[in-house]
């Protein structure tokens, strides 16, 4: 199957999430979407989802089956947007909306997965509160704070444009070149690859910092984003 990021694109709407699918076979698209939801349960929990299927022709049983699978994951399918009159009529028969207001850039929230060339990154455009857990096979960028009780596990780097107070594990598959960067770095627990460090007694430095492995131990120094 193609890479998930190439099959499923997700952006925030004022009233939920907009999922745009490619022209791949429906079974591949459906499987990619459900796999992405299963991998990011904390974000999709309770979400309202609008599906843009392009010219894809969907039958009643296919749309009902997807709606049921989403419902099992506490995700509500509320709209299906399509260039196909058949798919549009099917959605209307099921009581789904077929017109939505596309988001302006400043309205985008939640997250979207993008290919950055050297790897895939998960952008989280909100603060992670206690109980939230993000696990991703790539880099994770949070445009907000990571509160105590929240956890991030990334195979790549972790970049926090805010306060890091929760737990973070970068390079989770053993990548010793991974780094953790934050504007305010005071995590409950921090780990890079196999090296962990206890920062419970650490004081605020008042400046952005980055953590990385040097000589088999985690080092923290000033970070100058740029």
C-alpha contacts under 8 A as a table, 3 or more apart, distances in Angstrom:
res1	aa1	res2	aa2	distance
1	X	28	X	6.96
2	X	6	X	6.73
2	X	7	X	6.85
3	X	6	X	5.44
3	X	7	X	6.69
4	X	7	X	5.18
4	X	8	X	5.96
4	X	32	X	5.79
4	X	33	X	7.89
4	X	36	X	7.34
5	X	8	X	5.48
5	X	9	X	6.42
5	X	113	X	5.95
5	X	114	X	6.42
5	X	115	X	7.05
5	X	120	X	7.87
6	X	9	X	7.31
6	X	22	X	7.62
7	X	21	X	5.80
7	X	22	X	5.45
7	X	24	X	7.33
7	X	29	X	6.23
7	X	32	X	6.78
8	X	19	X	6.66
8	X	20	X	5.96
8	X	21	X	5.10
8	X	22	X	6.99
8	X	29	X	7.25
8	X	32	X	6.90
8	X	33	X	6.37
9	X	19	X	5.70
9	X	20	X	5.15
9	X	21	X	6.60
9	X	112	X	6.64
9	X	113	X	6.73
10	X	17	X	6.79
10	X	18	X	5.71
10	X	19	X	4.65
10	X	20	X	6.44
10	X	111	X	6.92
10	X	112	X	4.98
10	X	113	X	6.98
11	X	17	X	5.88
11	X	18	X	5.26
11	X	19	X	6.67
11	X	103	X	7.96
11	X	108	X	6.15
11	X	109	X	6.82
11	X	110	X	7.07
11	X	111	X	6.28
11	X	112	X	5.57
12	X	16	X	6.15
12	X	17	X	4.67
12	X	18	X	5.97
12	X	103	X	7.00
12	X	107	X	7.18
12	X	108	X	4.57
12	X	109	X	4.53
12	X	110	X	5.56
12	X	111	X	6.92
13	X	16	X	4.99
13	X	17	X	5.31
13	X	18	X	6.27
13	X	101	X	7.92
13	X	102	X	7.08
13	X	103	X	5.47
13	X	107	X	6.81
13	X	108	X	6.19
13	X	109	X	7.07
14	X	103	X	7.35
14	X	107	X	6.78
14	X	108	X	7.85
15	X	48	X	7.03
16	X	47	X	6.04
16	X	48	X	4.69
16	X	49	X	5.77
16	X	50	X	7.37
17	X	47	X	7.03
17	X	48	X	6.17
17	X	49	X	4.86
17	X	50	X	6.02
17	X	110	X	7.75
18	X	49	X	6.07
18	X	50	X	4.83
18	X	51	X	6.01
18	X	52	X	7.18
19	X	49	X	7.09
19	X	50	X	6.13
19	X	51	X	4.95
19	X	52	X	6.00
20	X	51	X	6.12
20	X	52	X	4.66
20	X	53	X	6.25
20	X	54	X	7.85
21	X	29	X	6.59
21	X	51	X	7.72
21	X	52	X	6.30
21	X	53	X	5.36
21	X	54	X	7.21
22	X	29	X	7.37
22	X	53	X	7.19
22	X	54	X	7.44
23	X	54	X	7.58
23	X	55	X	7.82
23	X	56	X	7.07
24	X	28	X	6.53
24	X	29	X	6.38
25	X	28	X	5.49
25	X	29	X	6.45
26	X	29	X	5.02
26	X	30	X	5.97
26	X	56	X	7.84
27	X	30	X	5.19
27	X	31	X	6.04
28	X	31	X	5.16
28	X	32	X	6.01
29	X	32	X	5.11
29	X	33	X	6.16
30	X	33	X	5.22
30	X	34	X	6.25
30	X	66	X	7.34
31	X	34	X	5.25
31	X	35	X	5.99
32	X	35	X	5.13
32	X	36	X	6.13
33	X	36	X	5.17
33	X	37	X	6.27
34	X	37	X	5.04
34	X	38	X	6.07
34	X	69	X	7.92
34	X	70	X	7.64
35	X	38	X	5.05
35	X	39	X	6.18
36	X	39	X	5.08
36	X	40	X	6.32
37	X	40	X	5.17
37	X	41	X	5.77
37	X	44	X	6.27
37	X	73	X	7.99
38	X	41	X	5.47
38	X	73	X	7.92
39	X	135	X	7.08
39	X	136	X	7.48
40	X	43	X	5.74
40	X	44	X	6.53
40	X	134	X	6.45
40	X	135	X	7.10
41	X	44	X	5.23
41	X	45	X	5.75
41	X	73	X	8.00
42	X	45	X	5.56
42	X	132	X	5.63
42	X	133	X	6.10
42	X	134	X	7.15
43	X	47	X	7.66
43	X	110	X	7.39
43	X	132	X	7.99
44	X	47	X	5.13
44	X	74	X	7.73
44	X	75	X	6.48
45	X	73	X	7.14
45	X	74	X	5.62
45	X	75	X	6.24
46	X	74	X	5.26
46	X	75	X	5.31
46	X	76	X	7.18
47	X	74	X	7.36
47	X	75	X	5.11
47	X	76	X	6.29
48	X	75	X	6.08
48	X	76	X	4.80
48	X	77	X	6.04
48	X	78	X	6.33
49	X	75	X	6.93
49	X	76	X	5.88
49	X	77	X	4.87
49	X	78	X	5.92
49	X	79	X	6.90
50	X	77	X	6.21
50	X	78	X	5.83
50	X	79	X	4.47
50	X	80	X	5.74
50	X	81	X	7.43
51	X	77	X	7.68
51	X	79	X	6.10
51	X	80	X	4.69
51	X	81	X	5.99
52	X	80	X	5.90
52	X	81	X	4.59
52	X	82	X	5.99
53	X	56	X	5.52
53	X	80	X	7.29
53	X	81	X	6.31
53	X	82	X	5.40
53	X	83	X	7.89
54	X	81	X	7.22
54	X	82	X	4.91
54	X	83	X	5.43
54	X	84	X	7.46
55	X	82	X	5.90
55	X	83	X	4.77
55	X	84	X	5.16
56	X	82	X	7.07
56	X	83	X	7.64
56	X	84	X	6.61
56	X	87	X	7.38
57	X	84	X	6.12
57	X	86	X	6.48
57	X	87	X	5.27
58	X	62	X	6.15
58	X	63	X	6.49
58	X	86	X	7.47
58	X	87	X	5.19
58	X	90	X	7.57
59	X	62	X	5.29
59	X	63	X	6.38
59	X	87	X	6.94
59	X	90	X	6.87
60	X	63	X	5.27
60	X	64	X	6.04
60	X	90	X	5.93
60	X	91	X	7.96
61	X	64	X	5.08
61	X	65	X	5.90
62	X	65	X	5.13
62	X	66	X	6.26
63	X	66	X	5.19
63	X	67	X	6.13
63	X	91	X	7.68
64	X	67	X	5.02
64	X	68	X	6.13
65	X	68	X	5.15
65	X	69	X	6.23
66	X	69	X	5.04
66	X	70	X	6.11
67	X	70	X	5.16
67	X	71	X	6.07
67	X	76	X	7.30
67	X	77	X	5.87
68	X	71	X	4.96
68	X	72	X	6.23
69	X	72	X	5.18
69	X	73	X	6.73
70	X	73	X	5.13
70	X	74	X	6.44
70	X	75	X	4.96
70	X	76	X	6.38
70	X	77	X	7.04
71	X	74	X	4.90
71	X	75	X	5.13
71	X	76	X	5.82
71	X	77	X	7.80
72	X	75	X	7.39
77	X	80	X	7.94
77	X	96	X	7.75
78	X	96	X	5.41
78	X	97	X	6.21
79	X	91	X	7.54
79	X	96	X	4.95
79	X	97	X	4.29
79	X	98	X	5.59
79	X	99	X	7.40
79	X	100	X	7.63
80	X	88	X	7.18
80	X	91	X	6.18
80	X	96	X	6.61
80	X	97	X	6.30
80	X	98	X	5.24
80	X	99	X	7.83
81	X	88	X	6.88
81	X	97	X	7.85
81	X	98	X	4.97
81	X	99	X	6.35
81	X	100	X	7.71
82	X	85	X	7.42
82	X	87	X	6.36
82	X	88	X	5.93
82	X	98	X	7.47
83	X	87	X	7.93
83	X	88	X	7.64
84	X	87	X	5.31
84	X	88	X	6.20
85	X	88	X	4.97
85	X	89	X	6.04
86	X	89	X	5.22
86	X	90	X	6.21
87	X	90	X	5.01
87	X	91	X	6.23
88	X	91	X	5.16
88	X	92	X	6.29
88	X	98	X	6.34
89	X	92	X	5.04
89	X	93	X	6.16
90	X	93	X	5.11
90	X	94	X	6.47
91	X	94	X	5.18
91	X	95	X	6.44
91	X	96	X	5.12
91	X	97	X	7.04
91	X	98	X	6.89
92	X	95	X	4.98
92	X	96	X	5.29
92	X	97	X	6.58
92	X	98	X	6.99
93	X	96	X	7.45
97	X	100	X	7.52
103	X	106	X	7.91
103	X	107	X	5.76
103	X	108	X	6.16
104	X	107	X	5.30
104	X	108	X	6.71
105	X	108	X	5.47
109	X	124	X	7.89
109	X	125	X	5.35
109	X	126	X	7.13
110	X	124	X	5.88
110	X	125	X	5.17
110	X	126	X	6.42
111	X	122	X	6.93
111	X	123	X	5.05
111	X	124	X	4.63
111	X	125	X	5.62
112	X	122	X	6.34
112	X	123	X	5.67
112	X	124	X	7.43
113	X	120	X	7.01
113	X	121	X	5.98
113	X	122	X	4.98
113	X	123	X	6.45
114	X	120	X	5.88
114	X	121	X	5.82
114	X	122	X	6.97
115	X	118	X	7.77
115	X	119	X	6.15
115	X	120	X	4.60
115	X	121	X	6.59
116	X	119	X	5.55
116	X	120	X	5.70
116	X	121	X	6.78
117	X	120	X	7.40
119	X	138	X	6.25
119	X	139	X	7.26
120	X	137	X	7.78
120	X	138	X	5.24
120	X	139	X	6.30
121	X	138	X	5.52
121	X	139	X	4.43
121	X	140	X	5.51
121	X	141	X	7.00
122	X	136	X	7.22
122	X	138	X	7.28
122	X	139	X	6.20
122	X	140	X	4.82
122	X	141	X	6.11
123	X	140	X	6.19
123	X	141	X	4.90
123	X	142	X	5.98
123	X	143	X	7.44
124	X	127	X	7.95
124	X	140	X	7.58
124	X	141	X	6.13
124	X	142	X	4.68
124	X	143	X	6.04
124	X	144	X	7.90
125	X	142	X	6.11
125	X	143	X	4.85
125	X	144	X	6.63
126	X	142	X	6.97
126	X	143	X	5.87
126	X	144	X	5.13
126	X	145	X	7.48
127	X	142	X	7.49
127	X	143	X	7.18
127	X	144	X	4.46
127	X	145	X	4.63
127	X	146	X	5.91
127	X	147	X	7.48
128	X	132	X	5.96
128	X	144	X	7.40
128	X	145	X	6.20
128	X	146	X	4.81
128	X	147	X	6.01
128	X	150	X	6.14
129	X	132	X	5.79
129	X	146	X	6.48
129	X	147	X	5.15
129	X	148	X	7.31
129	X	149	X	7.05
129	X	150	X	5.74
130	X	147	X	5.93
130	X	148	X	5.80
130	X	149	X	4.08
130	X	150	X	4.63
131	X	149	X	5.50
131	X	150	X	5.24
131	X	151	X	7.72
132	X	149	X	7.40
132	X	150	X	4.85
132	X	151	X	6.42
133	X	150	X	5.82
133	X	151	X	4.77
133	X	152	X	5.91
133	X	153	X	7.97
134	X	151	X	6.28
134	X	152	X	4.77
134	X	153	X	6.14
134	X	154	X	7.96
135	X	152	X	5.95
135	X	153	X	4.62
135	X	154	X	5.79
136	X	139	X	7.18
136	X	140	X	7.11
136	X	153	X	6.49
136	X	154	X	5.06
136	X	155	X	6.64
137	X	154	X	6.01
137	X	155	X	5.09
137	X	156	X	7.19
138	X	154	X	5.91
138	X	155	X	5.07
138	X	156	X	4.77
138	X	157	X	7.40
139	X	154	X	5.97
139	X	155	X	6.63
139	X	156	X	4.42
139	X	157	X	4.77
139	X	158	X	5.91
140	X	154	X	6.33
140	X	156	X	7.36
140	X	157	X	6.38
140	X	158	X	4.89
140	X	159	X	6.37
141	X	158	X	5.91
141	X	159	X	4.76
141	X	160	X	5.93
141	X	161	X	7.66
142	X	145	X	7.24
142	X	146	X	7.91
142	X	158	X	7.98
142	X	159	X	6.31
142	X	160	X	4.85
142	X	161	X	6.03
142	X	162	X	7.71
143	X	160	X	6.38
143	X	161	X	4.99
143	X	162	X	6.70
144	X	160	X	6.86
144	X	161	X	5.70
144	X	162	X	4.90
144	X	163	X	7.27
145	X	160	X	7.00
145	X	161	X	7.14
145	X	162	X	4.61
145	X	163	X	4.62
145	X	164	X	5.93
145	X	165	X	7.70
146	X	150	X	6.22
146	X	151	X	7.79
146	X	160	X	7.69
146	X	162	X	7.49
146	X	163	X	6.11
146	X	164	X	4.84
146	X	165	X	5.59
146	X	166	X	5.55
147	X	150	X	5.68
147	X	163	X	7.64
147	X	164	X	6.66
147	X	165	X	4.98
147	X	166	X	5.12
148	X	165	X	5.02
148	X	166	X	4.10
148	X	167	X	7.41
148	X	187	X	7.74
148	X	188	X	6.93
149	X	166	X	5.52
149	X	167	X	7.31
150	X	166	X	5.00
150	X	167	X	6.36
151	X	166	X	5.82
151	X	167	X	4.70
151	X	168	X	5.72
152	X	167	X	6.35
152	X	168	X	4.72
152	X	169	X	6.22
153	X	168	X	5.93
153	X	169	X	4.77
153	X	170	X	6.12
153	X	172	X	6.49
154	X	157	X	6.61
154	X	158	X	6.78
154	X	169	X	6.24
154	X	170	X	4.98
154	X	171	X	6.07
154	X	172	X	5.78
155	X	170	X	5.93
155	X	171	X	4.38
155	X	172	X	4.66
155	X	173	X	5.58
155	X	174	X	7.83
155	X	175	X	7.14
156	X	170	X	5.81
156	X	171	X	4.92
156	X	172	X	7.40
156	X	175	X	7.19
156	X	178	X	5.66
156	X	179	X	7.80
157	X	170	X	5.50
157	X	171	X	6.59
157	X	178	X	4.98
157	X	179	X	5.06
157	X	180	X	5.97
158	X	168	X	7.87
158	X	170	X	6.03
158	X	178	X	8.00
158	X	179	X	6.47
158	X	180	X	4.80
158	X	181	X	6.32
159	X	180	X	5.88
159	X	181	X	4.74
159	X	182	X	5.94
160	X	163	X	6.96
160	X	164	X	6.66
160	X	180	X	7.94
160	X	181	X	5.99
160	X	182	X	4.50
160	X	183	X	6.70
161	X	182	X	5.90
161	X	183	X	5.77
162	X	182	X	6.24
162	X	183	X	5.22
162	X	184	X	6.35
163	X	182	X	6.49
163	X	183	X	6.00
163	X	184	X	4.58
163	X	185	X	6.32
163	X	186	X	7.56
164	X	182	X	6.25
164	X	183	X	7.75
164	X	184	X	5.98
164	X	185	X	5.13
164	X	186	X	5.73
164	X	187	X	5.44
165	X	185	X	7.08
165	X	186	X	5.26
165	X	187	X	4.14
165	X	188	X	5.96
166	X	187	X	4.99
166	X	188	X	5.28
166	X	189	X	6.90
167	X	187	X	5.67
167	X	188	X	5.39
167	X	189	X	4.57
167	X	190	X	5.91
168	X	187	X	7.27
168	X	189	X	6.32
168	X	190	X	5.10
168	X	191	X	6.33
169	X	172	X	5.99
169	X	190	X	5.97
169	X	191	X	4.59
169	X	192	X	5.68
169	X	193	X	7.29
170	X	175	X	7.94
170	X	178	X	5.96
170	X	179	X	6.49
170	X	180	X	6.52
170	X	191	X	6.35
170	X	192	X	4.84
170	X	193	X	6.25
171	X	174	X	5.41
171	X	175	X	4.37
171	X	176	X	6.33
171	X	177	X	7.45
171	X	178	X	5.13
171	X	179	X	7.72
171	X	192	X	5.58
171	X	193	X	4.58
172	X	175	X	6.81
172	X	192	X	7.02
172	X	193	X	5.21
172	X	194	X	7.65
173	X	193	X	6.57
174	X	193	X	4.39
174	X	194	X	6.35
175	X	178	X	5.78
175	X	192	X	7.76
175	X	193	X	5.44
176	X	192	X	6.65
176	X	193	X	5.34
176	X	194	X	7.93
176	X	212	X	7.91
176	X	213	X	6.34
177	X	212	X	7.24
177	X	213	X	7.03
178	X	192	X	6.60
178	X	193	X	7.42
178	X	212	X	6.62
178	X	213	X	7.93
179	X	192	X	6.99
179	X	210	X	6.73
179	X	211	X	5.64
179	X	212	X	4.81
179	X	213	X	7.80
180	X	192	X	7.75
180	X	210	X	5.45
180	X	211	X	5.06
180	X	212	X	6.66
181	X	185	X	7.48
181	X	208	X	7.47
181	X	209	X	5.83
181	X	210	X	4.18
181	X	211	X	6.41
181	X	223	X	7.01
182	X	185	X	5.28
182	X	208	X	5.72
182	X	209	X	5.75
182	X	210	X	6.45
182	X	223	X	7.97
183	X	207	X	6.47
183	X	208	X	3.93
183	X	209	X	6.35
184	X	204	X	7.30
184	X	205	X	7.67
184	X	206	X	7.08
184	X	207	X	6.56
184	X	208	X	5.56
184	X	209	X	6.88
185	X	204	X	7.56
185	X	208	X	7.13
185	X	209	X	6.24
185	X	210	X	7.75
186	X	199	X	6.76
186	X	200	X	7.73
186	X	202	X	6.91
186	X	203	X	7.64
186	X	204	X	6.98
187	X	190	X	6.17
187	X	199	X	6.66
187	X	200	X	7.58
188	X	198	X	7.47
188	X	199	X	6.52
188	X	200	X	5.99
189	X	196	X	7.63
189	X	197	X	6.85
189	X	198	X	6.05
189	X	199	X	6.72
189	X	200	X	7.77
190	X	196	X	5.81
190	X	197	X	5.68
190	X	198	X	6.95
190	X	199	X	7.56
191	X	194	X	6.86
191	X	195	X	5.58
191	X	196	X	4.05
191	X	197	X	6.27
191	X	218	X	7.93
192	X	195	X	5.36
192	X	196	X	6.34
192	X	212	X	6.72
192	X	213	X	6.89
192	X	218	X	7.21
195	X	213	X	7.55
195	X	216	X	7.31
195	X	217	X	6.16
195	X	218	X	6.48
196	X	217	X	7.98
196	X	218	X	7.04
197	X	218	X	6.65
198	X	201	X	7.96
199	X	202	X	5.17
205	X	208	X	7.98
207	X	222	X	6.95
207	X	223	X	7.83
208	X	222	X	5.99
208	X	223	X	5.17
208	X	224	X	6.85
209	X	220	X	6.63
209	X	221	X	5.51
209	X	222	X	4.34
209	X	223	X	4.29
209	X	224	X	7.68
210	X	220	X	5.57
210	X	221	X	5.64
210	X	222	X	6.19
210	X	223	X	5.23
211	X	218	X	6.37
211	X	219	X	5.47
211	X	220	X	4.38
211	X	221	X	6.68
212	X	218	X	5.39
212	X	219	X	5.44
212	X	220	X	6.67
213	X	216	X	6.02
213	X	217	X	5.27
213	X	218	X	4.49
213	X	219	X	5.92
214	X	217	X	5.53
214	X	218	X	6.26
214	X	219	X	6.28
